[in-house]
Amino acid sequence: MSVEPDRAAELSVVIPTHADAPCLELTLRSLRRQTLAPDRFEVIVVRDGGDGSQYSGIADAGKGLRLHFVELPERGGRAAARNEGARRATSPLLLFLDADSYATPDLLRRHLDHHRDPSAPAVLMGRRDETGIEHVHAALADESTMPVPRLRGRGGGDMRFGTEEGPSGDEWLLAGWLFCFTHNASVRRDVFEAVGGFDEGFGLRWGLEDMELFYRVHAHLGVLDRNFAYDDLAAVYHLPHHRNVIQNWNDFMDNLDRVALKYPVVEWEFAGPVDVARAAERVVHYRRAMDECVRRSWCRIGPAVERLGDRLPGDRVLWVGTGSAAAGLPEGALTYDYGAPAGPTNFHLVGIRPPIAPDSLDAVVSVDFWRYLYWEDLCQFVNVAGGLATEVHLVSTGTDLSARFDPDPASLGYLGRVLGAAFETTLTEIDGLGPVLRLRPHHRAAVAAG
């Protein structure tokens, strides 16, 4: 089918490329076999610097497509290349693929059909199955699908979903940005432009520039809203290509540190290169808990400031809860106040990786919110807090939270005993506040005793 040059494109496919022409040729050939007519979409390939001689076969691979091949004179990285492709796009819908994303025949049609519904989530993610060199013969033979197992444990599957064939339920979509890799994701152009496109500050480092973009999309549209959809049939195959895994890992961890500092919020506290499903579960749970505390005026810091403040070993305190503006705290006090905007001294964190220097505080005080924490996260919270401060105080006001832990006297006693492996623990009932479990790391308690 020939392309009608005067017909406006309904979908723009944006593909960055650098030193991966063999994969790109196969990907372009797969786009020629789409069930969506070629005059309804355009393909914008951006070569991100480097040697262009290996790309001599691109025009032939993309024959019959509305193909625009853009060459950047110097490397800027994937974010810069994708932004350039988006600037060249003419349609209201952007689909980001990678050069190694071999498309199944219905890929573009399924993305386009999703976005025709104005009430549909702003972002659609599709499936990407991993392949090995043993599967490439199908792509080389121009076959529309590849004989790849759907399970990771059998050498295929989608890397985002561990050993499973696909995700179960839809709760994970409330943190869909964690799964939103640009090897197969579409977004409305107006939303992409509203958040400023990809952050080109990632430069040439590998990883996270796509998740960071879609986190901003999520924050722009509302972190408690369902902004992502997933279509298992909008599928691509991840073609094998050379990777420097060690370099990629180091780049990813450097980028993760950079983004976590940029966004002191729970979403990035749990983001990481492995077990994305676990991270999504945490993010959804804690965001809901934070919202509940704010809406219901739970986890109020004020009573603890009033009745516990003079019992603390100093004034350098991190307060965890809500209502800090009315608590009489000194200017610049450190808080995790989920009802106040995140900023230089207020973080929307659980406390797993806070941007606070070790041994810089006298105390960390959590008012009720600690009761929402998964057990392993509570252990991590008190361990990290014990590295920041002389004392950690877990306050239970008696509020009937919809939390994981109901601190009855027997359970509080058990909690103090099991944390005794790492802390000197003291359980005190404070009038007008409730039971407070004080934790002093053993090494600090020994110093104080000496």
C-alpha positions as CSV (number, residue, x, y, z in Angstrom):
1,M,0.0,0.0,0.0
2,S,1.4,3.4,-0.9
3,V,1.6,6.4,1.3
4,E,-0.7,9.4,0.6
5,P,1.7,12.3,1.1
6,D,-1.1,14.8,1.8
7,R,-2.8,12.8,4.5
8,A,-1.9,14.0,8.1
9,A,-0.3,11.4,10.2
10,E,-2.3,10.2,13.2
11,L,0.6,8.6,15.0
12,S,4.3,9.4,15.1
13,V,6.8,6.6,15.9
14,V,10.0,8.0,17.4
15,I,13.1,5.8,17.4
16,P,16.6,6.9,18.6
17,T,19.5,5.0,17.3
18,H,23.3,4.8,17.9
19,A,25.5,2.0,16.6
20,D,22.6,-0.4,16.2
21,A,21.7,-0.3,12.5
22,P,21.3,-4.1,12.2
23,C,18.5,-4.1,14.8
24,L,17.0,-0.9,13.4
25,E,16.7,-2.4,9.9
26,L,14.7,-5.3,11.3
27,T,12.5,-3.0,13.3
28,L,11.7,-0.9,10.3
29,R,10.9,-3.9,8.3
30,S,8.5,-5.0,11.0
31,L,6.8,-1.6,10.8
32,R,6.2,-2.1,7.1
33,R,3.9,-5.1,8.0
34,Q,1.6,-3.2,10.3
35,T,-2.2,-3.7,10.0
36,L,-2.4,0.1,10.3
37,A,-2.2,1.7,6.9
38,P,1.2,3.3,6.2
39,D,-0.4,6.7,5.3
40,R,-1.8,6.9,8.9
41,F,1.6,7.0,10.7
42,E,5.1,8.4,10.3
43,V,8.4,7.0,11.6
44,I,11.1,9.4,12.8
45,V,14.5,7.9,13.3
46,V,17.1,10.0,15.0
47,R,20.7,8.9,14.7
48,D,22.5,10.1,17.8
49,G,25.9,10.9,16.4
50,G,28.7,8.4,15.7
51,D,29.6,6.6,12.5
52,G,26.8,6.8,10.0
53,S,28.3,4.5,7.4
54,Q,26.5,1.4,8.8
55,Y,23.1,3.0,8.1
56,S,23.3,2.8,4.4
57,G,20.6,0.1,4.4
58,I,18.0,2.2,6.3
59,A,16.2,3.7,3.3
60,D,15.7,0.2,1.8
61,A,14.5,-1.2,5.2
62,G,12.0,1.6,5.6
63,K,10.8,1.6,2.0
64,G,7.0,2.2,1.8
65,L,7.0,4.0,5.2
66,R,6.7,7.7,5.8
67,L,10.2,7.7,7.1
68,H,12.2,10.7,8.3
69,F,15.8,10.0,9.1
70,V,17.4,12.7,11.2
71,E,21.2,12.7,11.9
72,L,22.6,14.6,14.9
73,P,26.2,15.6,14.4
74,E,27.2,14.8,18.0
75,R,25.9,12.4,20.6
76,G,23.5,13.9,23.1
77,G,22.1,10.7,24.6
78,R,18.8,8.9,24.3
79,A,16.8,11.8,25.9
80,A,18.2,14.3,23.4
81,A,17.5,12.1,20.5
82,R,14.0,11.3,21.5
83,N,13.3,15.0,22.1
84,E,14.5,15.8,18.6
85,G,12.3,13.2,17.2
86,A,9.3,14.5,19.1
87,R,10.0,18.0,17.8
88,R,10.0,16.7,14.2
89,A,6.7,14.8,14.8
90,T,3.5,16.1,13.1
91,S,0.8,14.0,14.8
92,P,-1.0,14.5,18.2
93,L,0.2,11.1,19.4
94,L,3.8,9.9,20.1
95,L,4.8,6.3,20.2
96,F,8.4,5.7,21.5
97,L,10.1,2.6,20.4
98,D,13.8,1.6,20.5
99,A,15.8,0.6,17.5
100,D,15.7,-3.0,18.7
101,S,11.9,-3.2,19.2
102,Y,10.7,-5.6,16.5
103,A,7.0,-4.9,16.2
104,T,4.1,-7.4,16.0
105,P,1.6,-6.5,13.2
106,D,-1.1,-4.9,15.4
107,L,1.2,-2.8,17.5
108,L,0.5,0.6,16.0
109,R,-3.2,0.0,15.5
110,R,-3.6,-1.0,19.2
111,H,-1.8,2.1,20.4
112,L,-3.9,4.4,18.1
113,D,-7.2,2.7,19.1
114,H,-6.4,3.1,22.8
115,H,-6.0,6.9,22.5
116,R,-9.2,7.4,20.5
117,D,-11.1,7.1,23.7
118,P,-10.8,10.6,25.4
119,S,-11.4,9.0,28.8
120,A,-8.6,6.5,28.4
121,P,-5.4,6.8,30.5
122,A,-2.9,9.2,28.9
123,V,-0.2,6.6,28.5
124,L,-0.4,3.1,27.0
125,M,2.4,0.6,27.6
126,G,2.8,-2.5,25.5
127,R,4.6,-5.8,26.0
128,R,8.2,-6.5,25.2
129,D,9.5,-10.0,25.1
130,E,13.2,-10.8,25.4
131,T,14.9,-12.7,22.7
132,G,18.2,-14.5,22.1
133,I,20.3,-15.0,19.1
134,E,18.5,-18.3,18.6
135,H,15.2,-16.5,17.8
136,V,16.5,-14.0,15.2
137,H,16.1,-16.3,12.3
138,A,12.4,-15.5,12.3
139,A,13.0,-11.7,12.0
140,L,15.6,-12.2,9.3
141,A,13.0,-14.2,7.4
142,D,10.5,-11.3,7.8
143,E,8.1,-13.3,9.9
144,S,5.6,-11.3,11.8
145,T,6.2,-13.1,15.2
146,M,9.1,-14.8,16.8
147,P,9.2,-18.1,18.6
148,V,9.9,-16.7,22.0
149,P,8.7,-18.3,25.3
150,R,6.4,-16.0,27.4
151,L,8.2,-16.9,30.7
152,R,11.4,-15.3,31.8
153,G,12.6,-18.6,33.3
154,R,12.5,-20.1,29.8
155,G,14.6,-17.5,28.1
156,G,11.8,-15.1,27.0
157,G,9.1,-13.1,28.7
158,D,8.9,-9.4,29.6
159,M,11.7,-8.4,31.9
160,R,9.4,-6.1,33.9
161,F,7.3,-9.0,35.2
162,G,9.9,-11.3,36.7
163,T,9.1,-15.0,36.2
164,E,5.4,-14.4,35.4
165,E,3.9,-14.4,32.0
166,G,2.3,-11.0,32.6
167,P,1.0,-8.8,35.4
168,S,-2.0,-9.8,37.5
169,G,-4.8,-7.4,38.5
170,D,-4.4,-3.7,37.8
171,E,-3.3,-2.1,41.0
172,W,0.3,-1.9,39.6
173,L,-1.0,0.6,37.0
174,L,-1.4,3.2,39.8
175,A,2.4,3.3,39.7
176,G,2.7,2.5,36.0
177,W,5.5,4.9,35.4
178,L,7.8,2.4,37.1
179,F,7.1,-0.1,34.2
180,C,7.0,2.5,31.5
181,F,10.1,2.0,29.3
182,T,10.3,3.7,26.0
183,H,10.8,0.5,24.0
184,N,7.0,0.5,23.7
185,A,5.0,3.4,25.2
186,S,2.7,6.0,23.7
187,V,1.5,9.3,25.1
188,R,-0.5,12.2,23.9
189,R,1.7,14.9,22.5
190,D,0.1,17.7,24.6
191,V,0.9,15.8,27.8
192,F,4.5,15.2,26.6
193,E,5.0,18.9,25.9
194,A,3.3,19.9,29.1
195,V,6.0,18.2,31.2
196,G,8.8,19.4,29.0
197,G,9.8,16.2,27.3
198,F,12.8,14.1,28.3
199,D,15.4,15.5,30.7
200,E,18.6,15.8,28.6
201,G,20.6,16.2,31.7
202,F,21.0,12.4,31.7
203,G,23.5,12.8,28.9
204,L,25.1,9.6,27.7
205,R,24.4,7.6,30.8
206,W,22.2,4.6,30.4
207,G,18.9,4.2,32.1
208,L,15.9,5.9,33.9
209,E,15.5,8.8,31.4
210,D,12.2,7.2,30.3
211,M,10.9,6.3,33.8
212,E,11.7,9.9,34.9
213,L,9.7,11.4,32.0
214,F,6.7,9.2,32.8
215,Y,7.0,10.0,36.5
216,R,6.6,13.6,35.6
217,V,3.6,12.7,33.4
218,H,2.1,10.9,36.4
219,A,2.8,13.8,38.8
220,H,1.3,16.3,36.3
221,L,-1.9,14.3,35.9
222,G,-2.2,13.3,39.6
223,V,-0.2,10.7,41.6
224,L,-3.3,9.1,42.9
225,D,-4.9,8.8,39.5
226,R,-4.9,5.9,36.9
227,N,-2.7,7.5,34.2
228,F,-1.3,4.3,32.6
229,A,-2.8,1.4,30.7
230,Y,-1.2,-1.9,29.6
231,D,-2.0,-3.9,26.5
232,D,-0.4,-7.3,26.3
233,L,-1.2,-7.6,22.6
234,A,0.5,-4.3,21.7
235,A,3.8,-6.3,21.6
236,V,7.3,-6.0,20.4
237,Y,10.3,-8.3,20.6
238,H,13.6,-7.0,22.1
239,L,16.2,-8.0,19.5
240,P,19.6,-9.1,20.8
241,H,22.3,-6.5,20.6
242,H,25.7,-5.9,22.2
243,R,25.5,-4.6,25.8
244,N,28.1,-3.5,28.3
245,V,26.1,-4.7,31.3
246,I,28.6,-3.5,33.9
247,Q,28.7,0.0,32.4
248,N,24.9,0.0,32.1
249,W,24.5,-1.0,35.8
250,N,26.9,1.7,37.0
251,D,25.1,4.3,34.8
252,F,21.8,3.2,36.2
253,M,22.8,3.5,39.8
254,D,24.4,7.0,39.2
255,N,21.2,8.1,37.5
256,L,19.1,6.7,40.4
257,D,21.1,8.7,42.9
258,R,20.6,11.8,40.8
259,V,16.8,11.4,40.4
260,A,16.3,10.5,44.1
261,L,17.9,13.8,45.1
262,K,15.8,15.7,42.5
263,Y,12.6,14.1,43.8
264,P,12.6,13.6,47.6
265,V,9.4,11.5,47.4
266,V,8.3,8.0,48.1
267,E,8.0,7.1,44.4
268,W,11.8,7.3,43.9
269,E,12.6,5.9,47.3
270,F,11.6,2.4,46.1
271,A,12.5,2.7,42.4
272,G,15.3,0.3,41.3
273,P,16.6,-2.0,38.7
274,V,15.1,-5.2,40.1
275,D,11.7,-6.3,41.4
276,V,9.7,-3.5,39.9
277,A,6.4,-5.2,41.0
278,R,7.4,-5.0,44.6
279,A,8.4,-1.3,44.2
280,A,5.0,-0.5,42.6
281,E,3.2,-2.3,45.5
282,R,5.1,-0.1,48.0
283,V,4.5,3.1,46.2
284,V,0.8,2.6,45.8
285,H,0.4,1.5,49.4
286,Y,2.4,4.4,50.9
287,R,0.9,7.1,48.7
288,R,-2.6,6.0,49.8
289,A,-1.5,6.0,53.4
290,M,-0.1,9.5,53.1
291,D,-3.2,10.7,51.4
292,E,-5.4,9.1,54.1
293,C,-3.4,10.8,56.9
294,V,-3.7,14.2,55.3
295,R,-7.5,13.8,54.5
296,R,-8.3,12.5,58.0
297,S,-5.9,14.7,59.9
298,W,-4.1,11.6,61.2
299,C,-0.4,11.3,62.2
300,R,-0.4,14.9,63.6
301,I,3.0,16.0,64.7
302,G,1.8,18.8,67.0
303,P,0.9,16.8,70.1
304,A,4.3,15.0,70.0
305,V,6.1,18.3,69.7
306,E,4.3,19.6,72.7
307,R,4.5,16.5,75.0
308,L,7.7,14.8,73.8
309,G,9.9,17.6,72.7
310,D,11.5,18.3,76.1
311,R,12.3,14.6,76.5
312,L,14.5,14.5,73.4
313,P,18.3,14.8,73.7
314,G,18.5,17.9,71.5
315,D,16.8,20.2,69.0
316,R,17.9,18.6,65.8
317,V,14.9,16.5,65.1
318,L,13.2,14.9,62.1
319,W,9.5,14.8,62.6
320,V,7.4,12.3,60.6
321,G,3.7,12.9,60.2
322,T,1.4,15.7,59.2
323,G,0.5,19.2,60.4
324,S,4.0,20.6,60.8
325,A,2.8,24.2,60.0
326,A,0.7,24.3,63.2
327,A,3.2,22.4,65.4
328,G,5.4,25.3,66.4
329,L,8.5,23.9,64.8
330,P,11.5,26.2,64.3
331,E,12.1,27.5,60.8
332,G,14.1,25.0,58.7
333,A,13.1,22.0,60.9
334,L,13.4,18.7,59.0
335,T,10.1,16.9,58.4
336,Y,8.3,14.2,56.5
337,D,5.1,16.1,56.4
338,Y,2.9,14.5,53.8
339,G,0.4,17.4,53.8
340,A,3.0,20.1,53.0
341,P,4.8,20.5,49.7
342,A,8.0,18.5,49.2
343,G,11.1,20.7,49.3
344,P,14.6,21.2,50.7
345,T,13.6,20.4,54.3
346,N,10.3,18.5,53.9
347,F,10.4,15.1,52.1
348,H,7.5,12.8,51.1
349,L,9.5,9.7,52.1
350,V,9.1,6.6,54.2
351,G,12.7,7.0,55.3
352,I,14.6,4.3,53.4
353,R,17.0,6.6,51.6
354,P,16.7,10.1,53.0
355,P,19.0,12.9,51.8
356,I,20.2,13.6,55.3
357,A,23.8,13.2,56.6
358,P,24.6,10.4,59.0
359,D,24.9,11.4,62.7
360,S,23.4,14.9,62.0
361,L,20.3,14.6,64.2
362,D,19.5,14.2,67.9
363,A,16.2,12.3,67.3
364,V,13.8,11.0,64.7
365,V,10.2,10.9,65.8
366,S,7.5,9.1,63.8
367,V,3.9,9.8,64.8
368,D,1.7,6.9,63.9
369,F,2.9,6.7,60.3
370,W,5.4,3.9,61.2
371,R,2.4,1.7,61.8
372,Y,1.7,1.7,58.0
373,L,5.1,0.3,57.1
374,Y,5.6,-3.3,55.9
375,W,7.7,-5.1,58.4
376,E,10.9,-5.1,56.3
377,D,10.4,-1.4,55.6
378,L,9.9,-0.7,59.3
379,C,13.2,-2.5,60.1
380,Q,14.9,-0.4,57.4
381,F,13.3,2.8,58.7
382,V,14.6,2.3,62.2
383,N,18.0,1.2,61.0
384,V,18.4,4.2,58.8
385,A,17.0,6.6,61.4
386,G,19.4,5.1,64.0
387,G,22.3,6.0,61.7
388,L,21.0,9.6,61.5
389,A,20.1,10.3,65.1
390,T,20.9,9.4,68.7
391,E,17.4,8.2,69.3
392,V,14.4,7.0,67.4
393,H,10.9,7.5,68.8
394,L,7.9,5.5,67.5
395,V,4.7,7.3,68.8
396,S,1.3,5.6,68.9
397,T,-1.5,8.1,69.6
398,G,-4.2,5.4,69.8
399,T,-5.8,6.7,66.6
400,D,-7.7,3.9,64.9
401,L,-5.8,4.0,61.6
402,S,-6.4,1.6,58.7
403,A,-2.8,0.7,59.1
404,R,-0.9,-2.6,59.1
405,F,-0.1,-2.6,62.8
406,D,-2.5,-2.1,65.7
407,P,-0.3,-1.3,68.6
408,D,-1.9,-3.1,71.5
409,P,0.2,-3.4,74.7
410,A,1.3,-7.0,74.0
411,S,2.3,-6.3,70.4
412,L,4.2,-3.2,71.4
413,G,6.0,-5.2,74.0
414,Y,7.0,-7.8,71.4
415,L,8.1,-5.1,69.0
416,G,10.4,-3.7,71.7
417,R,11.9,-7.1,72.4
418,V,12.6,-8.1,68.8
419,L,14.1,-4.7,68.1
420,G,16.3,-5.3,71.1
421,A,18.7,-7.1,68.9
422,A,19.9,-3.7,67.5
423,F,18.6,-1.2,69.9
424,E,18.2,-0.4,73.6
425,T,14.4,-0.1,73.8
426,T,12.2,1.8,76.3
427,L,8.4,1.8,76.2
428,T,6.9,4.8,78.0
429,E,3.2,6.0,78.3
430,I,3.1,9.8,77.9
431,D,-0.1,11.6,79.1
432,G,-2.0,13.2,76.3
433,L,0.1,11.4,73.6
434,G,0.1,7.6,74.2
435,P,2.8,4.9,74.3
436,V,6.2,5.8,72.8
437,L,8.8,3.3,72.0
438,R,12.3,4.8,72.3
439,L,15.1,3.2,70.4
440,R,18.8,3.8,71.0
441,P,21.2,2.0,68.8
442,H,23.4,-0.2,70.9
443,H,26.6,1.6,69.9
444,R,25.1,4.9,70.9
445,A,23.7,3.6,74.2
446,A,27.2,2.2,75.1
447,V,28.8,5.6,74.4
448,A,26.2,7.3,76.6
449,A,26.6,4.8,79.4
450,G,30.4,5.2,79.3
